[in-house]
Structures are given as C-alpha cells and as structure tokens.
Amino acid sequence: MQDKIKLLIAFLLVVAGIAGYYFLHDSAAVLQVLSVLAGVLSALFVASKSEVGGRFLVFSRDSIAESKRVVWPTRKETMQTTGVVILFAITMALFLWLVDASLMSMVNKLMGRVE
C-alpha cells in the first residue's frame, strides 16, 4: 500500500510540475521549463523509494554495466558490412527488376499485346 501511495505522490508531482508550467505562462520560458523539470525530478526521487522504483534503478544499473561490456565493431568493420549490405540491396533490386520485366513480357505475349 505504501508503494501505491508513493507512486501516486510521484504522479501528482509530475502533474504539479505541468500545472506550474501553465500557471507561469506569463513568466520566462526558463521558469516554465524549471517548473516541469522540478516536478519530474522530485517525482523520480519519490518513485525511486518504492519497490518498483528500486527494481527499476537496479535494472538501469545492470543495463549500463551490460552496455559497457558490448564489443562494438571498428570503423573498418562497419564500413565493410555497410558495403556488403548496399551491394546486396542493389543486386536484389536488379534481380527483382529482371524477374518483373520477364513476367510482364510473358503476360503481354500471352494476352496478345505487342510491345
């Protein structure tokens, strides 16, 4: 029950930040943005204290750690792979054009049309 209350408070803080944006419509744009930012940041803080928020923080940390372990391709590997993909796409386009033109020609001959 406490988690639901925390999440409700977090939601209300976001709503308050958005309401502040519209309440400050005559003020500088910086104040409007700061109002929304304050509402969202305070909501994130409150939500992080709930069980769901805690699990989300653990998931986020694990995701960041996992992304650091990824072996990214070098520039050379990326360029070679891109070249192969482009070459394959061009080859397939030409092949499909050839098949389409052949089928169109056969259909025209079957229907007695002269090109």
Z-matrix of the N, CA and C atoms (Angstrom, degrees):
N
C 1 1.456
C 2 1.530 1 110.70
N 3 1.333 2 115.47 1 -36.32
C 4 1.468 3 118.94 2 -179.98
C 5 1.526 4 111.03 3 -64.75
N 6 1.337 5 115.77 4 -36.60
C 7 1.466 6 118.82 5 179.09
C 8 1.518 7 111.22 6 -64.21
N 9 1.324 8 116.52 7 -40.00
C 10 1.467 9 119.57 8 179.19
C 11 1.523 10 110.60 9 -64.20
N 12 1.320 11 116.18 10 -38.38
C 13 1.467 12 119.93 11 178.84
C 14 1.526 13 109.86 12 -66.14
N 15 1.338 14 116.66 13 -42.82
C 16 1.466 15 120.06 14 178.69
C 17 1.532 16 110.77 15 -61.37
N 18 1.324 17 116.12 16 -43.33
C 19 1.467 18 119.08 17 179.74
C 20 1.524 19 111.64 18 -67.78
N 21 1.327 20 116.96 19 -35.17
C 22 1.462 21 120.46 20 175.85
C 23 1.525 22 110.18 21 -64.60
N 24 1.332 23 116.92 22 -43.00
C 25 1.469 24 120.88 23 177.98
C 26 1.529 25 109.75 24 -62.49
N 27 1.340 26 116.69 25 -40.69
C 28 1.463 27 120.12 26 178.69
C 29 1.526 28 110.29 27 -62.03
N 30 1.321 29 116.47 28 -44.17
C 31 1.462 30 120.41 29 177.49
C 32 1.528 31 110.88 30 -60.35
N 33 1.319 32 116.39 31 -44.23
C 34 1.464 33 119.93 32 179.90
C 35 1.526 34 111.45 33 -64.77
N 36 1.328 35 117.59 34 -33.04
C 37 1.467 36 119.89 35 177.33
C 38 1.531 37 111.02 36 -67.03
N 39 1.315 38 116.85 37 -37.99
C 40 1.467 39 119.73 38 175.88
C 41 1.522 40 109.93 39 -65.11
N 42 1.316 41 116.44 40 -43.92
C 43 1.469 42 120.66 41 178.09
C 44 1.523 43 110.18 42 -61.14
N 45 1.350 44 116.53 43 -40.49
C 46 1.468 45 120.00 44 179.04
C 47 1.527 46 110.57 45 -64.68
N 48 1.325 47 117.42 46 -38.62
C 49 1.462 48 120.04 47 177.81
C 50 1.517 49 111.56 48 -63.88
N 51 1.331 50 116.25 49 -42.00
C 52 1.469 51 120.10 50 178.24
C 53 1.528 52 110.64 51 -68.01
N 54 1.326 53 116.55 52 -40.21
C 55 1.470 54 119.97 53 177.19
C 56 1.524 55 110.23 54 -62.57
N 57 1.344 56 116.57 55 -38.31
C 58 1.462 57 120.65 56 176.71
C 59 1.517 58 111.82 57 -61.75
N 60 1.316 59 116.01 58 -36.07
C 61 1.466 60 120.41 59 177.37
C 62 1.527 61 110.23 60 -58.62
N 63 1.325 62 116.11 61 -46.73
C 64 1.462 63 119.64 62 -178.76
C 65 1.523 64 112.01 63 -77.10
N 66 1.318 65 117.59 64 -29.90
C 67 1.466 66 120.99 65 177.52
C 68 1.524 67 110.43 66 -66.91
N 69 1.326 68 116.25 67 -33.14
C 70 1.462 69 121.44 68 -179.04
C 71 1.530 70 112.22 69 -95.39
N 72 1.329 71 117.17 70 31.55
C 73 1.468 72 120.01 71 -175.83
C 74 1.521 73 113.09 72 -62.77
N 75 1.338 74 118.67 73 -23.98
C 76 1.460 75 120.99 74 178.07
C 77 1.519 76 112.19 75 -89.22
N 78 1.313 77 118.38 76 -8.38
C 79 1.464 78 122.68 77 -178.21
C 80 1.527 79 110.47 78 -85.98
N 81 1.309 80 113.82 79 178.82
C 82 1.470 81 119.57 80 178.40
C 83 1.523 82 109.52 81 -65.73
N 84 1.314 83 115.27 82 151.38
C 85 1.463 84 120.68 83 -179.15
C 86 1.525 85 111.23 84 -61.76
N 87 1.333 86 116.30 85 -30.00
C 88 1.464 87 120.06 86 179.40
C 89 1.523 88 110.29 87 -62.27
N 90 1.316 89 117.12 88 -40.95
C 91 1.461 90 120.24 89 179.41
C 92 1.522 91 111.45 90 -66.71
N 93 1.317 92 116.31 91 -37.05
C 94 1.458 93 119.79 92 177.74
C 95 1.530 94 110.50 93 -64.02
N 96 1.310 95 116.55 94 -46.19
C 97 1.464 96 120.81 95 179.85
C 98 1.517 97 110.57 96 -65.60
N 99 1.325 98 117.15 97 -40.70
C 100 1.473 99 120.38 98 178.02
C 101 1.521 100 111.34 99 -63.39
N 102 1.315 101 117.10 100 -33.90
C 103 1.463 102 120.38 101 177.56
C 104 1.523 103 110.88 102 -62.91
N 105 1.318 104 116.26 103 -47.31
C 106 1.465 105 120.14 104 179.11
C 107 1.525 106 109.99 105 -66.25
N 108 1.319 107 116.55 106 -42.95
C 109 1.463 108 120.64 107 -179.66
C 110 1.519 109 111.56 108 -61.93
N 111 1.338 110 117.02 109 -42.57
C 112 1.467 111 120.55 110 178.16
C 113 1.525 112 110.52 111 -63.20
N 114 1.329 113 117.28 112 -41.66
C 115 1.455 114 120.23 113 178.66
C 116 1.522 115 112.28 114 -63.35
N 117 1.327 116 116.59 115 -43.67
C 118 1.464 117 120.34 116 -178.93
C 119 1.522 118 110.98 117 -68.89
N 120 1.333 119 117.87 118 -44.28
C 121 1.463 120 120.51 119 -179.31
C 122 1.525 121 112.01 120 -65.00
N 123 1.330 122 116.94 121 -41.74
C 124 1.462 123 118.74 122 178.09
C 125 1.530 124 110.39 123 -67.68
N 126 1.327 125 117.11 124 -34.79
C 127 1.463 126 120.04 125 177.06
C 128 1.528 127 110.43 126 -66.21
N 129 1.323 128 116.98 127 -40.68
C 130 1.462 129 119.90 128 177.34
C 131 1.526 130 111.30 129 -63.02
N 132 1.318 131 116.80 130 -39.07
C 133 1.460 132 120.13 131 178.56
C 134 1.519 133 110.99 132 -63.62
N 135 1.331 134 115.98 133 -46.26
C 136 1.471 135 119.75 134 -179.88
C 137 1.527 136 110.44 135 -66.00
N 138 1.314 137 116.55 136 -42.42
C 139 1.465 138 120.00 137 -178.79
C 140 1.527 139 111.48 138 -66.53
N 141 1.318 140 116.90 139 -31.06
C 142 1.468 141 119.44 140 -179.87
C 143 1.521 142 111.98 141 -68.62
N 144 1.304 143 117.65 142 -18.22
C 145 1.466 144 121.40 143 179.15
C 146 1.526 145 112.12 144 -83.50
N 147 1.325 146 117.49 145 -7.58
C 148 1.462 147 120.39 146 177.11
C 149 1.527 148 109.27 147 -87.07
N 150 1.331 149 116.42 148 168.70
C 151 1.470 150 120.40 149 -179.63
C 152 1.524 151 110.56 150 -64.81
N 153 1.316 152 116.31 151 -43.19
C 154 1.469 153 120.64 152 179.53
C 155 1.528 154 109.84 153 -63.62
N 156 1.309 155 116.98 154 -43.06
C 157 1.464 156 120.79 155 178.85
C 158 1.518 157 111.56 156 -64.58
N 159 1.322 158 116.95 157 -38.28
C 160 1.464 159 120.35 158 177.47
C 161 1.514 160 111.69 159 -63.78
N 162 1.331 161 115.75 160 -42.90
C 163 1.471 162 119.33 161 177.25
C 164 1.525 163 111.14 162 -63.93
N 165 1.329 164 115.68 163 -37.16
C 166 1.463 165 119.24 164 178.38
C 167 1.520 166 111.10 165 -65.19
N 168 1.340 167 117.31 166 -39.41
C 169 1.457 168 120.32 167 178.38
C 170 1.528 169 111.15 168 -64.62
N 171 1.330 170 116.46 169 -41.37
C 172 1.463 171 120.18 170 177.45
C 173 1.529 172 109.75 171 -63.18
N 174 1.319 173 116.52 172 -44.08
C 175 1.470 174 120.84 173 177.47
C 176 1.526 175 110.86 174 -59.69
N 177 1.338 176 116.95 175 -42.27
C 178 1.466 177 120.86 176 -179.73
C 179 1.520 178 110.96 177 -63.45
N 180 1.331 179 116.43 178 -44.48
C 181 1.466 180 119.84 179 178.95
C 182 1.527 181 110.85 180 -62.80
N 183 1.331 182 116.54 181 -42.71
C 184 1.462 183 120.17 182 178.35
C 185 1.524 184 111.60 183 -63.65
N 186 1.322 185 116.63 184 -37.98
C 187 1.466 186 120.52 185 179.13
C 188 1.521 187 110.89 186 -65.43
N 189 1.312 188 116.88 187 -41.68
C 190 1.466 189 120.35 188 178.81
C 191 1.525 190 110.19 189 -64.96
N 192 1.333 191 116.16 190 -43.56
C 193 1.470 192 119.71 191 178.66
C 194 1.526 193 110.72 192 -62.58
N 195 1.322 194 117.35 193 -39.69
C 196 1.465 195 120.93 194 179.96
C 197 1.523 196 111.15 195 -67.23
N 198 1.326 197 116.86 196 -39.25
C 199 1.469 198 119.33 197 -179.64
C 200 1.521 199 111.45 198 -67.41
N 201 1.335 200 117.72 199 -24.60
C 202 1.466 201 120.40 200 176.59
C 203 1.520 202 111.71 201 -74.51
N 204 1.342 203 117.20 202 -21.03
C 205 1.458 204 120.98 203 -179.99
C 206 1.528 205 112.89 204 -88.21
N 207 1.311 206 117.24 205 -6.66
C 208 1.465 207 120.86 206 -178.54
C 209 1.524 208 109.30 207 -70.34
N 210 1.315 209 116.38 208 136.21
C 211 1.462 210 121.46 209 175.80
C 212 1.526 211 107.39 210 -94.86
N 213 1.307 212 115.89 211 107.40
C 214 1.456 213 121.00 212 -177.73
C 215 1.517 214 109.66 213 -83.24
N 216 1.333 215 117.96 214 145.84
C 217 1.471 216 120.07 215 -179.62
C 218 1.530 217 110.90 216 -69.23
N 219 1.318 218 114.59 217 154.03
C 220 1.460 219 119.42 218 176.53
C 221 1.525 220 109.22 219 -75.16
N 222 1.316 221 115.33 220 170.33
C 223 1.463 222 119.83 221 179.23
C 224 1.531 223 110.51 222 -61.95
N 225 1.336 224 115.79 223 -40.82
C 226 1.458 225 120.31 224 -179.71
C 227 1.528 226 110.69 225 -62.39
N 228 1.325 227 117.35 226 -45.92
C 229 1.466 228 120.83 227 179.04
C 230 1.526 229 111.43 228 -62.29
N 231 1.324 230 115.98 229 -39.70
C 232 1.462 231 120.20 230 179.34
C 233 1.523 232 111.04 231 -64.80
N 234 1.321 233 117.07 232 -43.54
C 235 1.463 234 120.62 233 -179.93
C 236 1.529 235 110.61 234 -66.11
N 237 1.329 236 117.68 235 -40.04
C 238 1.460 237 120.33 236 179.24
C 239 1.525 238 111.12 237 -65.04
N 240 1.324 239 116.65 238 -44.18
C 241 1.459 240 120.61 239 179.72
C 242 1.525 241 110.49 240 -64.37
N 243 1.319 242 116.73 241 -41.76
C 244 1.458 243 120.52 242 178.27
C 245 1.521 244 110.68 243 -62.32
N 246 1.325 245 116.69 244 -41.83
C 247 1.457 246 120.71 245 178.11
C 248 1.522 247 111.89 246 -61.46
N 249 1.327 248 117.08 247 -42.81
C 250 1.461 249 120.77 248 179.12
C 251 1.525 250 110.16 249 -63.53
N 252 1.329 251 116.94 250 -42.11
C 253 1.467 252 120.35 251 -179.61
C 254 1.528 253 110.48 252 -64.33
N 255 1.318 254 117.26 253 -44.17
C 256 1.472 255 120.27 254 -179.99
C 257 1.527 256 110.35 255 -64.70
N 258 1.329 257 116.70 256 -43.23
C 259 1.466 258 120.39 257 178.27
C 260 1.527 259 111.21 258 -61.70
N 261 1.310 260 117.07 259 -42.75
C 262 1.462 261 120.89 260 177.90
C 263 1.527 262 111.05 261 -63.30
N 264 1.331 263 117.11 262 -41.97
C 265 1.468 264 120.39 263 179.70
C 266 1.526 265 110.96 264 -63.08
N 267 1.330 266 117.26 265 -41.53
C 268 1.466 267 120.75 266 178.65
C 269 1.525 268 110.22 267 -65.59
N 270 1.343 269 116.29 268 -43.62
C 271 1.464 270 120.33 269 179.20
C 272 1.526 271 111.14 270 -60.95
N 273 1.324 272 117.04 271 -45.47
C 274 1.467 273 120.28 272 179.16
C 275 1.519 274 111.51 273 -64.78
N 276 1.333 275 117.33 274 -38.69
C 277 1.461 276 120.07 275 178.50
C 278 1.523 277 110.73 276 -62.28
N 279 1.318 278 116.22 277 -43.91
C 280 1.475 279 119.70 278 178.49
C 281 1.526 280 111.16 279 -65.22
N 282 1.322 281 117.26 280 -42.04
C 283 1.456 282 120.90 281 178.80
C 284 1.530 283 110.90 282 -62.07
N 285 1.323 284 117.11 283 -46.82
C 286 1.460 285 120.31 284 -179.87
C 287 1.530 286 111.37 285 -65.73
N 288 1.337 287 117.24 286 -35.92
C 289 1.455 288 119.97 287 176.16
C 290 1.529 289 109.99 288 -63.48
N 291 1.326 290 116.37 289 -42.61
C 292 1.460 291 120.83 290 179.52
C 293 1.528 292 111.16 291 -63.64
N 294 1.328 293 117.75 292 -44.01
C 295 1.463 294 121.30 293 178.23
C 296 1.527 295 109.93 294 -63.65
N 297 1.320 296 117.46 295 -43.96
C 298 1.460 297 121.45 296 -179.65
C 299 1.522 298 111.07 297 -62.78
N 300 1.325 299 116.60 298 -45.07
C 301 1.467 300 119.81 299 -179.93
C 302 1.528 301 110.59 300 -64.66
N 303 1.331 302 117.08 301 -39.33
C 304 1.474 303 120.51 302 178.91
C 305 1.521 304 110.90 303 -64.34
N 306 1.310 305 116.74 304 -46.60
C 307 1.466 306 120.36 305 179.31
C 308 1.519 307 111.23 306 -63.61
N 309 1.314 308 117.31 307 -39.83
C 310 1.461 309 120.89 308 178.54
C 311 1.529 310 110.22 309 -63.29
N 312 1.318 311 116.19 310 -42.29
C 313 1.451 312 120.45 311 178.86
C 314 1.529 313 110.70 312 -63.53
N 315 1.350 314 118.15 313 -43.14
C 316 1.466 315 121.05 314 179.16
C 317 1.524 316 111.03 315 -64.66
N 318 1.325 317 117.91 316 -41.61
C 319 1.462 318 120.93 317 179.51
C 320 1.521 319 109.75 318 -64.07
N 321 1.321 320 117.01 319 -42.45
C 322 1.469 321 120.23 320 178.80
C 323 1.531 322 111.05 321 -62.23
N 324 1.341 323 117.77 322 -40.12
C 325 1.474 324 120.71 323 179.11
C 326 1.529 325 110.58 324 -67.97
N 327 1.337 326 116.99 325 -40.24
C 328 1.451 327 120.06 326 178.19
C 329 1.521 328 112.10 327 -64.58
N 330 1.293 329 117.63 328 -33.08
C 331 1.467 330 121.40 329 -179.02
C 332 1.531 331 112.02 330 -87.72
N 333 1.320 332 116.89 331 -2.58
C 334 1.452 333 120.50 332 176.53
C 335 1.494 334 113.91 333 81.76
N 336 1.281 335 118.53 334 15.37
C 337 1.458 336 121.18 335 178.08
C 338 1.521 337 109.05 336 -85.68
N 339 1.288 338 115.04 337 144.14
C 340 1.457 339 119.98 338 177.59
C 341 1.506 340 107.21 339 -108.69
N 342 1.277 341 115.07 340 133.81
C 343 1.475 342 118.85 341 -179.15
C 344 1.503 343 111.32 342 -88.38
